[in-house]
Amino acid sequence: MSCNIDYIYYAYPDAASGADANFYEIYGSISMGGFSASVFATSAASSDGTEMALHLGHYSGDFIGDDDIIDYGVSISKDGFTSGLSRTNMDYSDIKAYVAFSMDFSL
């Protein structure tokens, strides 16, 4: 089993006066045998709150046979809604489209 956590802070001290160009990224992954999972978060957002993310993943192991599978996708988020496209390199793999909604609340 292996774990990885990365934190990257991007500082732009010469940004235009009043502009808040600094942002951070946090990436975490865990893998065990042929299974892996990852999470990515960023504080970067465009001026209207829109965020875009790219994904690239690789899977291999006994549970999928002798093949290596690569999946990739792009998503865009705004106001709690995320829509995206994803695909794998598997034979007969179509592009998948999805829409998701999330909201924060206190218990």
Biopython code that builds the backbone (N, CA, C, O; Angstrom):
import numpy as np
from Bio.PDB.StructureBuilder import StructureBuilder

atoms = [
    (1, "MET", "N", (0.848, -1.173, 0.000)),
    (1, "MET", "CA", (0.000, 0.000, 0.000)),
    (1, "MET", "C", (0.896, 1.240, 0.000)),
    (1, "MET", "O", (1.917, 1.282, 0.686)),
    (2, "SER", "N", (0.504, 2.229, -0.765)),
    (2, "SER", "CA", (1.249, 3.478, -0.771)),
    (2, "SER", "C", (0.286, 4.657, -0.720)),
    (2, "SER", "O", (-0.821, 4.600, -1.256)),
    (3, "CYS", "N", (0.728, 5.722, -0.066)),
    (3, "CYS", "CA", (-0.045, 6.957, 0.052)),
    (3, "CYS", "C", (0.810, 8.126, -0.397)),
    (3, "CYS", "O", (2.032, 8.112, -0.255)),
    (4, "ASN", "N", (0.161, 9.124, -0.932)),
    (4, "ASN", "CA", (0.865, 10.316, -1.363)),
    (4, "ASN", "C", (-0.019, 11.518, -1.095)),
    (4, "ASN", "O", (-1.197, 11.512, -1.453)),
    (5, "ILE", "N", (0.535, 12.556, -0.467)),
    (5, "ILE", "CA", (-0.174, 13.809, -0.259)),
    (5, "ILE", "C", (0.761, 14.941, -0.665)),
    (5, "ILE", "O", (1.892, 15.030, -0.187)),
    (6, "ASP", "N", (0.276, 15.801, -1.549)),
    (6, "ASP", "CA", (1.063, 16.935, -2.017)),
    (6, "ASP", "C", (0.295, 18.223, -1.753)),
    (6, "ASP", "O", (-0.927, 18.270, -1.895)),
    (7, "TYR", "N", (1.018, 19.260, -1.372)),
    (7, "TYR", "CA", (0.467, 20.597, -1.198)),
    (7, "TYR", "C", (1.375, 21.548, -1.962)),
    (7, "TYR", "O", (2.585, 21.575, -1.734)),
    (8, "ILE", "N", (0.801, 22.322, -2.861)),
    (8, "ILE", "CA", (1.572, 23.281, -3.646)),
    (8, "ILE", "C", (0.912, 24.646, -3.497)),
    (8, "ILE", "O", (-0.294, 24.788, -3.697)),
    (9, "TYR", "N", (1.707, 25.641, -3.147)),
    (9, "TYR", "CA", (1.204, 27.013, -3.026)),
    (9, "TYR", "C", (1.854, 27.860, -4.111)),
    (9, "TYR", "O", (3.078, 27.900, -4.232)),
    (10, "TYR", "N", (1.027, 28.531, -4.893)),
    (10, "TYR", "CA", (1.507, 29.407, -5.959)),
    (10, "TYR", "C", (1.359, 30.851, -5.501)),
    (10, "TYR", "O", (0.244, 31.319, -5.273)),
    (11, "ALA", "N", (2.469, 31.553, -5.366)),
    (11, "ALA", "CA", (2.451, 32.945, -4.922)),
    (11, "ALA", "C", (2.880, 33.859, -6.063)),
    (11, "ALA", "O", (3.863, 33.588, -6.753)),
    (12, "TYR", "N", (2.145, 34.927, -6.252)),
    (12, "TYR", "CA", (2.434, 35.908, -7.297)),
    (12, "TYR", "C", (2.551, 37.291, -6.646)),
    (12, "TYR", "O", (1.615, 38.088, -6.710)),
    (13, "PRO", "N", (3.704, 37.574, -6.018)),
    (13, "PRO", "CA", (3.849, 38.848, -5.303)),
    (13, "PRO", "C", (3.835, 40.069, -6.219)),
    (13, "PRO", "O", (3.595, 41.180, -5.745)),
    (14, "ASP", "N", (4.082, 39.899, -7.499)),
    (14, "ASP", "CA", (4.099, 41.034, -8.421)),
    (14, "ASP", "C", (2.771, 41.210, -9.145)),
    (14, "ASP", "O", (2.697, 41.936, -10.136)),
    (15, "ALA", "N", (1.727, 40.557, -8.662)),
    (15, "ALA", "CA", (0.414, 40.681, -9.306)),
    (15, "ALA", "C", (-0.072, 42.118, -9.195)),
    (15, "ALA", "O", (0.336, 42.854, -8.297)),
    (16, "ALA", "N", (-0.934, 42.504, -10.104)),
    (16, "ALA", "CA", (-1.461, 43.869, -10.116)),
    (16, "ALA", "C", (-2.079, 44.214, -8.762)),
    (16, "ALA", "O", (-2.612, 43.345, -8.072)),
    (17, "SER", "N", (-2.004, 45.465, -8.400)),
    (17, "SER", "CA", (-2.520, 45.934, -7.115)),
    (17, "SER", "C", (-3.982, 45.517, -6.941)),
    (17, "SER", "O", (-4.813, 45.758, -7.817)),
    (18, "GLY", "N", (-4.284, 44.896, -5.817)),
    (18, "GLY", "CA", (-5.655, 44.470, -5.523)),
    (18, "GLY", "C", (-6.011, 43.110, -6.094)),
    (18, "GLY", "O", (-7.052, 42.552, -5.747)),
    (19, "ALA", "N", (-5.180, 42.572, -6.952)),
    (19, "ALA", "CA", (-5.470, 41.258, -7.546)),
    (19, "ALA", "C", (-4.999, 40.168, -6.596)),
    (19, "ALA", "O", (-3.882, 40.229, -6.082)),
    (20, "ASP", "N", (-5.839, 39.175, -6.362)),
    (20, "ASP", "CA", (-5.467, 38.047, -5.509)),
    (20, "ASP", "C", (-5.208, 36.845, -6.408)),
    (20, "ASP", "O", (-6.091, 36.013, -6.618)),
    (21, "ALA", "N", (-3.992, 36.761, -6.934)),
    (21, "ALA", "CA", (-3.646, 35.705, -7.883)),
    (21, "ALA", "C", (-3.100, 34.460, -7.201)),
    (21, "ALA", "O", (-2.957, 33.424, -7.849)),
    (22, "ASN", "N", (-2.791, 34.533, -5.906)),
    (22, "ASN", "CA", (-2.233, 33.380, -5.196)),
    (22, "ASN", "C", (-3.284, 32.280, -5.052)),
    (22, "ASN", "O", (-4.468, 32.563, -4.867)),
    (23, "PHE", "N", (-2.844, 31.034, -5.136)),
    (23, "PHE", "CA", (-3.750, 29.913, -4.918)),
    (23, "PHE", "C", (-2.955, 28.690, -4.511)),
    (23, "PHE", "O", (-1.727, 28.685, -4.596)),
    (24, "TYR", "N", (-3.656, 27.643, -4.065)),
    (24, "TYR", "CA", (-3.009, 26.398, -3.658)),
    (24, "TYR", "C", (-3.682, 25.206, -4.303)),
    (24, "TYR", "O", (-4.819, 25.292, -4.767)),
    (25, "GLU", "N", (-2.969, 24.096, -4.328)),
    (25, "GLU", "CA", (-3.496, 22.813, -4.803)),
    (25, "GLU", "C", (-3.143, 21.746, -3.777)),
    (25, "GLU", "O", (-2.041, 21.740, -3.227)),
    (26, "ILE", "N", (-4.071, 20.857, -3.527)),
    (26, "ILE", "CA", (-3.833, 19.703, -2.659)),
    (26, "ILE", "C", (-4.188, 18.460, -3.461)),
    (26, "ILE", "O", (-5.256, 18.376, -4.067)),
    (27, "TYR", "N", (-3.284, 17.507, -3.454)),
    (27, "TYR", "CA", (-3.488, 16.259, -4.188)),
    (27, "TYR", "C", (-3.190, 15.101, -3.245)),
    (27, "TYR", "O", (-2.166, 15.098, -2.563)),
    (28, "GLY", "N", (-4.066, 14.142, -3.208)),
    (28, "GLY", "CA", (-3.833, 12.959, -2.388)),
    (28, "GLY", "C", (-4.181, 11.706, -3.162)),
    (28, "GLY", "O", (-5.138, 11.695, -3.936)),
    (29, "SER", "N", (-3.407, 10.644, -2.956)),
    (29, "SER", "CA", (-3.709, 9.373, -3.616)),
    (29, "SER", "C", (-3.343, 8.226, -2.691)),
    (29, "SER", "O", (-2.472, 8.347, -1.830)),
    (30, "ILE", "N", (-4.024, 7.124, -2.889)),
    (30, "ILE", "CA", (-3.743, 5.905, -2.150)),
    (30, "ILE", "C", (-3.895, 4.740, -3.115)),
    (30, "ILE", "O", (-4.821, 4.715, -3.926)),
    (31, "SER", "N", (-2.995, 3.784, -3.028)),
    (31, "SER", "CA", (-3.089, 2.618, -3.904)),
    (31, "SER", "C", (-2.755, 1.360, -3.111)),
    (31, "SER", "O", (-1.924, 1.366, -2.203)),
    (32, "MET", "N", (-3.434, 0.286, -3.490)),
    (32, "MET", "CA", (-3.217, -0.998, -2.843)),
    (32, "MET", "C", (-3.513, -2.078, -3.873)),
    (32, "MET", "O", (-4.637, -2.182, -4.365)),
    (33, "GLY", "N", (-2.525, -2.868, -4.194)),
    (33, "GLY", "CA", (-2.699, -3.872, -5.236)),
    (33, "GLY", "C", (-3.008, -3.203, -6.553)),
    (33, "GLY", "O", (-2.270, -2.317, -6.983)),
    (34, "GLY", "N", (-4.084, -3.607, -7.203)),
    (34, "GLY", "CA", (-4.475, -3.025, -8.476)),
    (34, "GLY", "C", (-5.449, -1.878, -8.344)),
    (34, "GLY", "O", (-5.940, -1.378, -9.357)),
    (35, "PHE", "N", (-5.751, -1.437, -7.120)),
    (35, "PHE", "CA", (-6.726, -0.376, -6.905)),
    (35, "PHE", "C", (-6.022, 0.922, -6.529)),
    (35, "PHE", "O", (-5.077, 0.917, -5.740)),
    (36, "SER", "N", (-6.477, 2.019, -7.089)),
    (36, "SER", "CA", (-5.953, 3.321, -6.687)),
    (36, "SER", "C", (-7.077, 4.348, -6.711)),
    (36, "SER", "O", (-8.020, 4.241, -7.495)),
    (37, "ALA", "N", (-6.959, 5.331, -5.848)),
    (37, "ALA", "CA", (-7.932, 6.412, -5.784)),
    (37, "ALA", "C", (-7.167, 7.699, -5.542)),
    (37, "ALA", "O", (-6.133, 7.700, -4.874)),
    (38, "SER", "N", (-7.678, 8.796, -6.088)),
    (38, "SER", "CA", (-7.010, 10.077, -5.900)),
    (38, "SER", "C", (-8.036, 11.182, -5.741)),
    (38, "SER", "O", (-9.179, 11.071, -6.186)),
    (39, "VAL", "N", (-7.593, 12.254, -5.091)),
    (39, "VAL", "CA", (-8.424, 13.427, -4.858)),
    (39, "VAL", "C", (-7.588, 14.666, -5.165)),
    (39, "VAL", "O", (-6.407, 14.723, -4.823)),
    (40, "PHE", "N", (-8.191, 15.640, -5.800)),
    (40, "PHE", "CA", (-7.512, 16.882, -6.136)),
    (40, "PHE", "C", (-8.408, 18.045, -5.748)),
    (40, "PHE", "O", (-9.603, 18.034, -6.046)),
    (41, "ALA", "N", (-7.850, 19.040, -5.093)),
    (41, "ALA", "CA", (-8.608, 20.239, -4.735)),
    (41, "ALA", "C", (-7.728, 21.455, -4.976)),
    (41, "ALA", "O", (-6.509, 21.399, -4.820)),
    (42, "THR", "N", (-8.359, 22.544, -5.354)),
    (42, "THR", "CA", (-7.622, 23.783, -5.583)),
    (42, "THR", "C", (-8.440, 24.960, -5.108)),
    (42, "THR", "O", (-9.669, 24.906, -5.087)),
    (43, "SER", "N", (-7.758, 26.023, -4.728)),
    (43, "SER", "CA", (-8.454, 27.255, -4.374)),
    (43, "SER", "C", (-8.535, 28.191, -5.575)),
    (43, "SER", "O", (-9.121, 29.270, -5.484)),
    (44, "ALA", "N", (-7.953, 27.784, -6.693)),
    (44, "ALA", "CA", (-7.950, 28.627, -7.891)),
    (44, "ALA", "C", (-9.342, 28.659, -8.503)),
    (44, "ALA", "O", (-10.002, 27.630, -8.641)),
    (45, "ALA", "N", (-9.755, 29.812, -8.851)),
    (45, "ALA", "CA", (-11.046, 29.976, -9.521)),
    (45, "ALA", "C", (-10.961, 31.214, -10.394)),
    (45, "ALA", "O", (-10.198, 32.141, -10.122)),
    (46, "SER", "N", (-11.746, 31.206, -11.432)),
    (46, "SER", "CA", (-11.773, 32.396, -12.270)),
    (46, "SER", "C", (-12.534, 33.498, -11.539)),
    (46, "SER", "O", (-13.102, 33.258, -10.473)),
    (47, "SER", "N", (-12.549, 34.679, -12.094)),
    (47, "SER", "CA", (-13.180, 35.809, -11.418)),
    (47, "SER", "C", (-14.672, 35.597, -11.200)),
    (47, "SER", "O", (-15.254, 36.227, -10.317)),
    (48, "ASP", "N", (-15.311, 34.720, -11.986)),
    (48, "ASP", "CA", (-16.736, 34.474, -11.784)),
    (48, "ASP", "C", (-17.000, 33.167, -11.029)),
    (48, "ASP", "O", (-18.143, 32.713, -10.978)),
    (49, "GLY", "N", (-15.956, 32.549, -10.438)),
    (49, "GLY", "CA", (-16.131, 31.358, -9.616)),
    (49, "GLY", "C", (-16.138, 30.057, -10.393)),
    (49, "GLY", "O", (-16.456, 29.013, -9.823)),
    (50, "THR", "N", (-15.802, 30.079, -11.660)),
    (50, "THR", "CA", (-15.785, 28.878, -12.484)),
    (50, "THR", "C", (-14.438, 28.167, -12.330)),
    (50, "THR", "O", (-13.386, 28.802, -12.394)),
    (51, "GLU", "N", (-14.474, 26.874, -12.132)),
    (51, "GLU", "CA", (-13.246, 26.078, -12.022)),
    (51, "GLU", "C", (-13.255, 24.984, -13.066)),
    (51, "GLU", "O", (-14.302, 24.415, -13.376)),
    (52, "MET", "N", (-12.075, 24.689, -13.612)),
    (52, "MET", "CA", (-11.932, 23.623, -14.605)),
    (52, "MET", "C", (-10.919, 22.617, -14.091)),
    (52, "MET", "O", (-9.910, 22.995, -13.497)),
    (53, "ALA", "N", (-11.183, 21.332, -14.317)),
    (53, "ALA", "CA", (-10.270, 20.286, -13.863)),
    (53, "ALA", "C", (-10.038, 19.284, -14.988)),
    (53, "ALA", "O", (-10.932, 19.011, -15.788)),
    (54, "LEU", "N", (-8.829, 18.745, -15.035)),
    (54, "LEU", "CA", (-8.469, 17.688, -15.972)),
    (54, "LEU", "C", (-8.119, 16.448, -15.167)),
    (54, "LEU", "O", (-7.588, 16.555, -14.061)),
    (55, "HIS", "N", (-8.411, 15.274, -15.710)),
    (55, "HIS", "CA", (-8.138, 14.015, -15.001)),
    (55, "HIS", "C", (-7.479, 13.027, -15.953)),
    (55, "HIS", "O", (-7.866, 12.906, -17.115)),
    (56, "LEU", "N", (-6.475, 12.323, -15.437)),
    (56, "LEU", "CA", (-5.844, 11.232, -16.171)),
    (56, "LEU", "C", (-5.562, 10.129, -15.162)),
    (56, "LEU", "O", (-4.912, 10.367, -14.144)),
    (57, "GLY", "N", (-6.045, 8.925, -15.439)),
    (57, "GLY", "CA", (-5.845, 7.810, -14.519)),
    (57, "GLY", "C", (-5.356, 6.577, -15.244)),
    (57, "GLY", "O", (-5.580, 6.425, -16.445)),
    (58, "HIS", "N", (-4.684, 5.688, -14.513)),
    (58, "HIS", "CA", (-4.166, 4.434, -15.064)),
    (58, "HIS", "C", (-4.507, 3.305, -14.112)),
    (58, "HIS", "O", (-4.278, 3.423, -12.908)),
    (59, "TYR", "N", (-5.048, 2.215, -14.627)),
    (59, "TYR", "CA", (-5.437, 1.076, -13.816)),
    (59, "TYR", "C", (-4.863, -0.195, -14.424)),
    (59, "TYR", "O", (-4.862, -0.365, -15.643)),
    (60, "SER", "N", (-4.391, -1.058, -13.592)),
    (60, "SER", "CA", (-3.933, -2.375, -14.040)),
    (60, "SER", "C", (-4.057, -3.326, -12.862)),
    (60, "SER", "O", (-4.167, -2.891, -11.716)),
    (61, "GLY", "N", (-4.039, -4.615, -13.140)),
    (61, "GLY", "CA", (-4.126, -5.596, -12.063)),
    (61, "GLY", "C", (-4.983, -6.777, -12.450)),
    (61, "GLY", "O", (-5.588, -6.809, -13.522)),
    (62, "ASP", "N", (-5.024, -7.737, -11.568)),
    (62, "ASP", "CA", (-5.750, -8.976, -11.834)),
    (62, "ASP", "C", (-7.242, -8.770, -12.065)),
    (62, "ASP", "O", (-7.857, -9.512, -12.832)),
    (63, "PHE", "N", (-7.826, -7.776, -11.413)),
    (63, "PHE", "CA", (-9.277, -7.603, -11.522)),
    (63, "PHE", "C", (-9.732, -7.135, -12.898)),
    (63, "PHE", "O", (-10.931, -7.161, -13.175)),
    (64, "ILE", "N", (-8.819, -6.706, -13.777)),
    (64, "ILE", "CA", (-9.208, -6.287, -15.128)),
    (64, "ILE", "C", (-8.525, -7.117, -16.209)),
    (64, "ILE", "O", (-8.584, -6.759, -17.386)),
    (65, "GLY", "N", (-7.884, -8.208, -15.837)),
    (65, "GLY", "CA", (-7.209, -9.048, -16.823)),
    (65, "GLY", "C", (-5.824, -8.536, -17.138)),
    (65, "GLY", "O", (-5.177, -7.912, -16.298)),
    (66, "ASP", "N", (-5.371, -8.799, -18.343)),
    (66, "ASP", "CA", (-4.023, -8.414, -18.735)),
    (66, "ASP", "C", (-3.917, -6.989, -19.268)),
    (66, "ASP", "O", (-2.817, -6.512, -19.548)),
    (67, "ASP", "N", (-5.045, -6.310, -19.409)),
    (67, "ASP", "CA", (-5.045, -4.972, -20.001)),
    (67, "ASP", "C", (-4.665, -3.899, -18.990)),
    (67, "ASP", "O", (-4.878, -4.048, -17.787)),
    (68, "ASP", "N", (-4.106, -2.835, -19.498)),
    (68, "ASP", "CA", (-3.936, -1.608, -18.737)),
    (68, "ASP", "C", (-4.998, -0.646, -19.236)),
    (68, "ASP", "O", (-5.187, -0.498, -20.443)),
    (69, "ILE", "N", (-5.683, 0.000, -18.328)),
    (69, "ILE", "CA", (-6.752, 0.922, -18.707)),
    (69, "ILE", "C", (-6.324, 2.339, -18.362)),
    (69, "ILE", "O", (-5.832, 2.606, -17.265)),
    (70, "ILE", "N", (-6.515, 3.227, -19.298)),
    (70, "ILE", "CA", (-6.262, 4.638, -19.077)),
    (70, "ILE", "C", (-7.600, 5.356, -19.211)),
    (70, "ILE", "O", (-8.326, 5.157, -20.185)),
    (71, "ASP", "N", (-7.918, 6.186, -18.234)),
    (71, "ASP", "CA", (-9.122, 6.997, -18.346)),
    (71, "ASP", "C", (-8.730, 8.469, -18.245)),
    (71, "ASP", "O", (-7.761, 8.826, -17.575)),
    (72, "TYR", "N", (-9.490, 9.296, -18.910)),
    (72, "TYR", "CA", (-9.183, 10.715, -18.937)),
    (72, "TYR", "C", (-10.478, 11.498, -19.045)),
    (72, "TYR", "O", (-11.487, 10.999, -19.542)),
    (73, "GLY", "N", (-10.430, 12.727, -18.572)),
    (73, "GLY", "CA", (-11.640, 13.531, -18.606)),
    (73, "GLY", "C", (-11.371, 14.993, -18.319)),
    (73, "GLY", "O", (-10.271, 15.387, -17.932)),
    (74, "VAL", "N", (-12.405, 15.779, -18.519)),
    (74, "VAL", "CA", (-12.373, 17.207, -18.247)),
    (74, "VAL", "C", (-13.706, 17.566, -17.597)),
    (74, "VAL", "O", (-14.748, 17.019, -17.955)),
    (75, "SER", "N", (-13.663, 18.487, -16.641)),
    (75, "SER", "CA", (-14.897, 18.933, -16.004)),
    (75, "SER", "C", (-14.804, 20.426, -15.724)),
    (75, "SER", "O", (-13.719, 21.002, -15.644)),
    (76, "ILE", "N", (-15.969, 21.026, -15.578)),
    (76, "ILE", "CA", (-16.044, 22.447, -15.249)),
    (76, "ILE", "C", (-17.104, 22.601, -14.164)),
    (76, "ILE", "O", (-18.164, 21.980, -14.225)),
    (77, "SER", "N", (-16.804, 23.439, -13.165)),
    (77, "SER", "CA", (-17.693, 23.599, -12.008)),
    (77, "SER", "C", (-18.016, 25.059, -11.771)),
    (77, "SER", "O", (-17.176, 25.941, -11.950)),
    (78, "LYS", "N", (-19.259, 25.295, -11.363)),
    (78, "LYS", "CA", (-19.678, 26.639, -10.972)),
    (78, "LYS", "C", (-20.953, 26.537, -10.152)),
    (78, "LYS", "O", (-21.878, 25.808, -10.510)),
    (79, "ASP", "N", (-20.994, 27.272, -9.053)),
    (79, "ASP", "CA", (-22.187, 27.371, -8.205)),
    (79, "ASP", "C", (-22.712, 26.006, -7.760)),
    (79, "ASP", "O", (-23.925, 25.800, -7.714)),
    (80, "GLY", "N", (-21.826, 25.083, -7.435)),
    (80, "GLY", "CA", (-22.241, 23.767, -6.951)),
    (80, "GLY", "C", (-22.515, 22.748, -8.038)),
    (80, "GLY", "O", (-22.660, 21.564, -7.734)),
    (81, "PHE", "N", (-22.591, 23.157, -9.280)),
    (81, "PHE", "CA", (-22.822, 22.240, -10.391)),
    (81, "PHE", "C", (-21.497, 21.894, -11.060)),
    (81, "PHE", "O", (-20.647, 22.763, -11.254)),
    (82, "THR", "N", (-21.327, 20.641, -11.406)),
    (82, "THR", "CA", (-20.166, 20.182, -12.163)),
    (82, "THR", "C", (-20.670, 19.405, -13.360)),
    (82, "THR", "O", (-21.530, 18.535, -13.220)),
    (83, "SER", "N", (-20.152, 19.706, -14.520)),
    (83, "SER", "CA", (-20.465, 18.916, -15.710)),
    (83, "SER", "C", (-19.139, 18.519, -16.344)),
    (83, "SER", "O", (-18.157, 19.258, -16.277)),
    (84, "GLY", "N", (-19.127, 17.349, -16.957)),
    (84, "GLY", "CA", (-17.875, 16.886, -17.511)),
    (84, "GLY", "C", (-18.027, 15.809, -18.555)),
    (84, "GLY", "O", (-19.120, 15.309, -18.820)),
    (85, "LEU", "N", (-16.895, 15.467, -19.138)),
    (85, "LEU", "CA", (-16.790, 14.404, -20.131)),
    (85, "LEU", "C", (-15.652, 13.496, -19.719)),
    (85, "LEU", "O", (-14.624, 13.972, -19.236)),
    (86, "SER", "N", (-15.821, 12.174, -19.904)),
    (86, "SER", "CA", (-14.752, 11.228, -19.589)),
    (86, "SER", "C", (-14.775, 10.090, -20.593)),
    (86, "SER", "O", (-15.782, 9.836, -21.253)),
    (87, "ARG", "N", (-13.638, 9.410, -20.692)),
    (87, "ARG", "CA", (-13.503, 8.297, -21.635)),
    (87, "ARG", "C", (-12.356, 7.410, -21.196)),
    (87, "ARG", "O", (-11.474, 7.857, -20.462)),
    (88, "THR", "N", (-12.354, 6.147, -21.638)),
    (88, "THR", "CA", (-11.240, 5.240, -21.389)),
    (88, "THR", "C", (-10.674, 4.778, -22.728)),
    (88, "THR", "O", (-11.267, 5.016, -23.780)),
    (89, "ASN", "N", (-9.522, 4.117, -22.673)),
    (89, "ASN", "CA", (-8.923, 3.586, -23.897)),
    (89, "ASN", "C", (-9.420, 2.175, -24.202)),
    (89, "ASN", "O", (-8.890, 1.530, -25.106)),
    (90, "MET", "N", (-10.414, 1.682, -23.480)),
    (90, "MET", "CA", (-10.949, 0.339, -23.718)),
    (90, "MET", "C", (-11.667, 0.291, -25.067)),
    (90, "MET", "O", (-12.224, 1.292, -25.517)),
    (91, "ASP", "N", (-11.649, -0.869, -25.700)),
    (91, "ASP", "CA", (-12.367, -1.037, -26.958)),
    (91, "ASP", "C", (-13.839, -0.701, -26.762)),
    (91, "ASP", "O", (-14.424, -1.038, -25.732)),
    (92, "TYR", "N", (-14.422, -0.055, -27.720)),
    (92, "TYR", "CA", (-15.838, 0.304, -27.717)),
    (92, "TYR", "C", (-16.220, 1.247, -26.579)),
    (92, "TYR", "O", (-17.380, 1.283, -26.167)),
    (93, "SER", "N", (-15.263, 1.999, -26.076)),
    (93, "SER", "CA", (-15.547, 2.961, -25.014)),
    (93, "SER", "C", (-16.080, 4.254, -25.618)),
    (93, "SER", "O", (-15.412, 4.888, -26.435)),
    (94, "ASP", "N", (-17.269, 4.634, -25.216)),
    (94, "ASP", "CA", (-17.861, 5.888, -25.666)),
    (94, "ASP", "C", (-17.518, 6.993, -24.680)),
    (94, "ASP", "O", (-17.158, 6.731, -23.532)),
    (95, "ILE", "N", (-17.632, 8.211, -25.136)),
    (95, "ILE", "CA", (-17.465, 9.358, -24.251)),
    (95, "ILE", "C", (-18.675, 9.412, -23.324)),
    (95, "ILE", "O", (-19.815, 9.303, -23.774)),
    (96, "LYS", "N", (-18.423, 9.578, -22.044)),
    (96, "LYS", "CA", (-19.483, 9.672, -21.041)),
    (96, "LYS", "C", (-19.632, 11.130, -20.635)),
    (96, "LYS", "O", (-18.634, 11.816, -20.413)),
    (97, "ALA", "N", (-20.847, 11.602, -20.537)),
    (97, "ALA", "CA", (-21.133, 12.950, -20.065)),
    (97, "ALA", "C", (-21.861, 12.848, -18.733)),
    (97, "ALA", "O", (-22.662, 11.936, -18.527)),
    (98, "TYR", "N", (-21.582, 13.787, -17.824)),
    (98, "TYR", "CA", (-22.251, 13.750, -16.524)),
    (98, "TYR", "C", (-22.473, 15.162, -16.002)),
    (98, "TYR", "O", (-21.794, 16.109, -16.398)),
    (99, "VAL", "N", (-23.431, 15.273, -15.112)),
    (99, "VAL", "CA", (-23.724, 16.511, -14.396)),
    (99, "VAL", "C", (-23.921, 16.134, -12.945)),
    (99, "VAL", "O", (-24.609, 15.161, -12.639)),
    (100, "ALA", "N", (-23.319, 16.900, -12.050)),
    (100, "ALA", "CA", (-23.437, 16.636, -10.614)),
    (100, "ALA", "C", (-23.710, 17.932, -9.874)),
    (100, "ALA", "O", (-23.356, 19.011, -10.350)),
    (101, "PHE", "N", (-24.337, 17.829, -8.716)),
    (101, "PHE", "CA", (-24.592, 18.988, -7.872)),
    (101, "PHE", "C", (-24.136, 18.674, -6.458)),
    (101, "PHE", "O", (-24.355, 17.569, -5.961)),
    (102, "SER", "N", (-23.502, 19.642, -5.810)),
    (102, "SER", "CA", (-23.093, 19.462, -4.423)),
    (102, "SER", "C", (-23.368, 20.745, -3.647)),
    (102, "SER", "O", (-23.385, 21.843, -4.203)),
    (103, "MET", "N", (-23.584, 20.569, -2.338)),
    (103, "MET", "CA", (-23.781, 21.737, -1.507)),
    (103, "MET", "C", (-23.270, 21.426, -0.103)),
    (103, "MET", "O", (-23.333, 20.285, 0.356)),
    (104, "ASP", "N", (-22.773, 22.435, 0.555)),
    (104, "ASP", "CA", (-22.276, 22.313, 1.915)),
    (104, "ASP", "C", (-23.378, 22.696, 2.890)),
    (104, "ASP", "O", (-24.165, 23.608, 2.636)),
    (105, "PHE", "N", (-23.421, 21.982, 4.014)),
    (105, "PHE", "CA", (-24.354, 22.357, 5.073)),
    (105, "PHE", "C", (-23.804, 21.878, 6.401)),
    (105, "PHE", "O", (-23.016, 20.933, 6.450)),
    (106, "SER", "N", (-24.210, 22.519, 7.462)),
    (106, "SER", "CA", (-23.758, 22.170, 8.809)),
    (106, "SER", "C", (-24.803, 21.311, 9.491)),
    (106, "SER", "O", (-26.005, 21.493, 9.300)),
    (107, "LEU", "N", (-24.326, 20.380, 10.280)),
    (107, "LEU", "CA", (-25.242, 19.522, 11.050)),
    (107, "LEU", "C", (-25.288, 19.953, 12.492)),
    (107, "LEU", "O", (-26.002, 19.352, 13.294)),
]
sb = StructureBuilder()
sb.init_structure("model")
sb.init_model(0)
sb.init_chain("A")
sb.init_seg("    ")
for serial, (resi, resn, name, xyz) in enumerate(atoms, 1):
    if name == "N":
        sb.init_residue(resn, " ", resi, " ")
    sb.init_atom(name, np.array(xyz, "f"), 0.0, 1.0, " ", f" {name:<3s}", serial, name[0])
structure = sb.get_structure()
